[in-house]
């Protein structure tokens, strides 16, 4: 643990009784005294505060940064309006997903948030992939996520103007002498905000949030069960360099302008593979959702079989879903086994547990649109 990096809120986590674990090279709280299940439920019903400062925050400047970024991702970056945010994928020449990320149009620059485990590689990718006229600056900022149906009530006290944002909109606000970059987005399926703040001001902001009656601190354990119920991928598990956007059921992340016949067709790494799969629909496997028929959770790595005992795939994320009231999982299976409501069987320590193919998200999304 002594070799791990620390976020600006590390001391506060310890003060609050957070159970610290290694995660993506950082010491992070997996849970607080409330416990994972109650933290999950509190976020679904009230408001949770998450420290996501381990994520990489980057500013890209230079001439036409959106056009330049389109050489690295399959999203329509040029079409992001100022103050807009869009989900994007770095892709490889083979069509695999190198990381998923968020891109914000700041007007004079792009603000990019990348995954913690990939941020060094992502920064290197941008610095090599973008020409010398573009600067890729790693920012010394903390990132907090305020999530849940009561998040807007809390934000109305902190920064009323930010409550005017709708899902995937972003703004910059002055609050108590600090510049906050706030987006209406998150990783839970609930309404909420992600707040980027200067590292030295993070603890003050976190303490203010936690002083509000609606808010509890939430750790990585509940963050994982919340995002799984919301049908959101975790990089390195549900998507990686061996999975294409089409196989991952993320074709929607390929911007219409970048598709065959679009205004800026292709022009991103792996476009030939990805666009072919989108058109020909000849990919052999697909990411699906599964809901268990019993109570036992089915974990990552569990093999899946059809009713005739044919191996058809493998679970990539799995847990008991507290809000669903049943085990939920994501998996990659052969396309022919991905039919909605089909029954598959997960091998858990030699027992075959029945699971039904389900649409995602497993719980209704409550985004403020």
Secondary structure, 3 states (H helix, E strand, C coil): CCCCECCCCHHHHHHCCCEEEEECCEEEEEECCCCHHHHHHHHHHCEEEEECCCCEEEEEECCCHHHHHCCCECCCCCCCCCCEEEEEEEECCCCEEEEEEEEEECCCCEEEEECHHHHHHHHHHHHHHCCCCCEEEECCEEEEEEECCCHHHHHHHHCHHHHHCCCCEEEEEEECCEEEEEECCCCCCCCEEEEEEEHHHHHHHHHHHHCCCCEEEECHHHHHHHHHHCCCCCECCCECCCCECCCCCCHHHCCHHHCCCCCCCCCCCCHHHHHHHHHHCCCCEEEEEEEECCCCCCCCCCEEECCCCCEEEEEEEEEEECCCCEEEEEEEEEHHHCCCCCEEEEEECCEEEEEEEECCCCCCCCCCC
